[in-house]
Amino acid sequence: MNLPFHTLDVFTDRVFGGNPLGVFPDATHLSTDLMQRIALEMSLSETVFLGPPESGGDARVRIFTPGVEVPFAGHPTVGTAVFLAARLPDAPEEGTVELVLEENVGPVPVEIRFEAGRPVFARFTTALPPEHRPSPWSARELAAMVGLEPTDLPGERRADGGEARLHLEPEMVSCGLPYHVVPVATVSAVRRASLDTAAWSRMLADSWAHHVYVVCPWAADEERADVDAEGERVDVRVRMFAPGSGVPEDPATGSAAAALGGYLAAADGRSEGTLSWVVAQGEEMGRPSRLYVEADRRNGDTVAIRVGGSAVEVLTGRMTLPDIGL
């Protein structure tokens, strides 16, 4: 069996940044078990398997981490949309097109922007609105789980006597894939975070939200810096740990960024309007990533979340599997 595949780097505009994604474009004949085994062999955060649409969309998309199939994920959604858009027979030179990806969570619409005939940016709208649940663990317990001290938490008095400017509490949030949001007060704390897997196993392994998402909005950081090394504004620094899905740390996590949009929009509290954030992830892994998040607020509720980013194709290959009854 010969299976063509491609890889893209997602949430970056250059190779060797962002989050690598594997794409198998002809997967209709593969069993679920074989898809999972291929994803483990690829050893990427996620690998997607594409088939013809089943419900009026543009493609059926199944998403696997090395350990489990997931109902929805952001970097596979953005990467798959860019991959498919690059192969449209009537792609525009400039402008946008919309594709609908049929994921296990439901139909996910994605808008893709073209420049000079190439897809350069994709932005999806989540199929589900944010769902919020309180964390069963205290902020101090969660901080200890990621190797941090109480003084690293927003709202805690720090050693220098200062107070964080934005008070945020831990919470579980999902827009299709749940995350345990652990807010911290400084970017230094984000850099120092290190998941204690024994503590994670005891506290969160069986939790509704077992993915750990460490976040620091710049507004909470007394070492405030509004632009990155390339001059782009950055609003939030994050890291994401997902040992339960076979991903010790992820360099760019679109589904978590969607949950973050719901989390920060609710914390902001305004009744109407569109909020936006630029999210930086992956620096600690040597794979800098940028994710662009928007949240629409109507009548005090978050009614829509959008996450976008760039993606670039990296390689094309072929997986040769022996005929061993797979």
DAFENDA-V938228 format. One record per residue. PHI is phi in degrees with one decimal (NA if undefined). PSI is psi in radians with two decimals (NA if undefined). Layout:
phi->{PHI,PHI}
psi->{PSI,PSI}
This chain:
phi->{NA,-111.7,-118.1,-70.1,-147.6,-135.3,-127.1,-132.2,-98.7,-116.9,67.2,-156.0,-109.0,-146.5,-68.3,72.8,-115.7,61.0,-116.7,-65.5,-132.6,-97.5,-127.8,-106.2,-78.2,-128.6,-120.5,-63.8,-94.7,-91.9,-77.1,-60.3,-62.7,-69.4,-57.1,-64.9,-68.8,-66.7,-60.9,-65.0,-64.8,-66.0,58.3,-105.3,-55.8,-146.6,-128.2,-112.2,-125.4,-106.2,-144.3,-66.1,-63.1,-116.0,-136.1,88.7,-86.7,-105.9,-165.3,-87.4,-126.2,-113.9,-122.8,-127.1,-83.7,-61.5,-114.8,-162.5,-80.2,-115.8,-74.2,-164.8,-158.1,-81.0,-69.5,-66.2,-67.4,-64.1,-64.3,-64.4,-62.1,-65.0,-59.8,-69.1,-63.1,-65.1,-110.9,-67.8,-70.6,-121.3,-63.8,-77.9,-69.8,-136.0,110.1,-131.9,-131.3,-120.6,-117.8,-116.3,-97.9,-89.5,-100.8,-64.6,-78.0,130.3,-70.5,-118.5,-76.7,-132.6,-98.8,-116.2,-97.8,-107.6,-136.8,52.4,79.3,-119.8,-73.9,-117.7,-158.2,-131.5,-136.6,-103.2,-107.1,-63.9,-72.5,-123.4,-73.4,-63.7,-112.1,-114.7,-136.5,-69.5,-76.1,-77.8,-115.8,-75.2,-59.6,-66.6,-65.3,-69.0,-61.4,-63.0,-63.2,-105.5,75.4,-114.6,-104.4,-55.8,-70.0,-85.9,-93.5,-62.6,86.5,-83.7,-73.0,-91.0,-60.1,-83.9,86.1,-80.3,-119.8,-62.8,-86.2,-133.0,-96.7,-130.1,-110.7,-60.8,-159.5,-99.9,-137.7,-142.0,-118.3,131.0,-141.6,-78.0,-133.3,-93.5,-82.1,-117.4,-77.7,-129.8,-89.6,-139.3,-65.2,-57.7,-66.2,-59.2,-63.7,-84.3,-60.4,-149.0,-71.1,-84.7,-67.6,-67.1,-65.1,-58.4,-61.3,-73.3,-94.1,-124.3,-54.9,-103.2,-77.8,-55.8,-116.3,-98.2,-81.0,-102.3,-125.1,-90.5,-131.6,-137.6,-68.2,-55.7,-63.5,-95.0,-110.9,-70.2,-91.7,-54.3,-143.5,-89.8,-133.1,-89.9,-65.0,-100.3,88.3,-88.2,-63.9,-127.4,-104.3,-142.6,-107.6,-140.1,-140.1,-135.8,-118.1,-139.0,-62.2,-68.5,-108.3,79.4,-124.1,-55.4,-150.2,-110.9,-81.6,-162.7,-130.3,-69.7,-67.1,-70.2,-63.1,-63.6,-60.9,-61.2,-58.6,-65.4,-64.3,-73.0,-64.3,-66.4,-67.2,-62.6,84.7,-69.9,-83.0,-133.1,120.0,-113.2,-104.2,-144.1,-144.3,-101.9,-111.9,-106.5,-146.8,91.8,-57.9,-68.2,-100.3,74.6,-131.8,-59.9,-135.3,-131.0,-123.4,-115.9,-118.3,-132.3,-135.7,-97.4,-109.9,-138.6,52.7,82.8,-117.8,-87.7,-103.9,-156.9,-126.5,-125.8,-134.6,-135.9,178.0,-92.5,-155.4,-131.4,-75.7,-115.9,-149.7,-126.0,-147.3,-142.0,-97.1,-104.7,-113.2,-69.5,-82.8,-121.9,78.4,-71.1}
psi->{2.18,2.13,1.95,2.55,2.87,2.76,2.59,2.64,2.21,2.55,0.65,2.78,0.28,2.68,2.67,0.20,-3.05,-2.69,2.07,2.51,2.36,2.39,2.10,1.85,-0.26,1.51,0.21,-0.44,0.05,2.45,2.81,-0.71,-0.71,-0.68,-0.76,-0.69,-0.62,-0.73,-0.69,-0.70,-0.69,-0.58,0.65,2.89,-0.75,2.60,2.39,2.62,2.17,2.53,3.06,2.67,2.61,-0.29,0.58,0.06,-2.73,-0.37,2.56,2.25,2.12,2.41,2.22,2.32,3.09,-0.32,-0.31,2.64,2.38,2.61,-0.37,2.52,2.57,-0.81,-0.56,-0.58,-0.85,-0.82,-0.74,-0.72,-0.76,-0.73,-0.84,-0.70,-0.61,-0.28,0.18,2.35,-0.39,0.67,2.45,2.73,-0.75,2.76,-2.82,2.69,2.79,2.32,2.63,2.06,2.23,1.68,3.00,-0.40,-0.29,-3.06,2.30,1.90,2.44,2.24,2.23,2.26,2.34,2.48,2.27,0.66,0.11,2.45,2.14,-0.22,2.41,2.48,2.13,2.70,2.26,2.56,-0.42,2.54,2.90,2.39,2.26,2.35,2.50,2.57,2.41,-0.04,2.61,2.83,-0.68,-0.70,-0.72,-0.64,-0.76,-0.60,-0.51,0.40,0.40,2.94,2.83,-0.55,-0.18,-0.02,2.56,2.41,-0.27,2.54,2.24,2.96,-0.51,0.07,-0.06,2.89,2.47,2.56,-0.21,2.14,2.09,2.54,2.65,2.57,2.69,2.23,2.48,2.44,0.57,-0.41,2.11,2.54,2.51,1.79,2.15,1.73,2.50,2.88,-0.38,2.72,-0.54,-0.69,-0.66,-0.80,-0.63,-0.18,2.39,2.04,2.22,1.78,-0.49,-0.78,-0.73,-0.77,-0.68,-0.64,-0.74,-0.18,-0.61,0.23,2.70,-0.70,1.58,-0.08,2.30,2.18,1.82,2.18,2.50,1.82,2.46,-0.56,-0.27,0.01,2.07,-0.26,0.72,2.36,2.08,-0.15,2.67,-2.98,-0.38,0.17,0.10,2.43,2.38,2.30,-0.51,2.37,2.36,2.79,2.64,2.25,2.26,1.09,-0.46,-0.29,0.19,0.35,1.67,-0.78,2.52,2.37,-0.29,2.15,1.72,-0.64,-0.58,-0.66,-0.61,-0.81,-0.66,-0.71,-0.75,-0.70,-0.87,-0.59,-0.73,-0.68,-0.60,-0.74,-0.12,2.64,-0.59,2.67,3.03,2.19,2.63,2.63,2.54,2.17,2.26,2.32,2.76,-0.14,-0.71,-0.30,0.03,0.34,1.27,2.39,2.64,2.24,2.42,2.06,2.42,2.55,2.27,2.25,2.28,2.19,0.66,0.06,2.68,1.99,-0.25,2.46,2.31,2.47,2.30,2.93,3.05,2.93,2.55,2.42,2.48,-0.90,2.82,2.37,-3.03,2.23,2.15,2.08,2.38,2.72,1.50,0.55,0.40,NA}
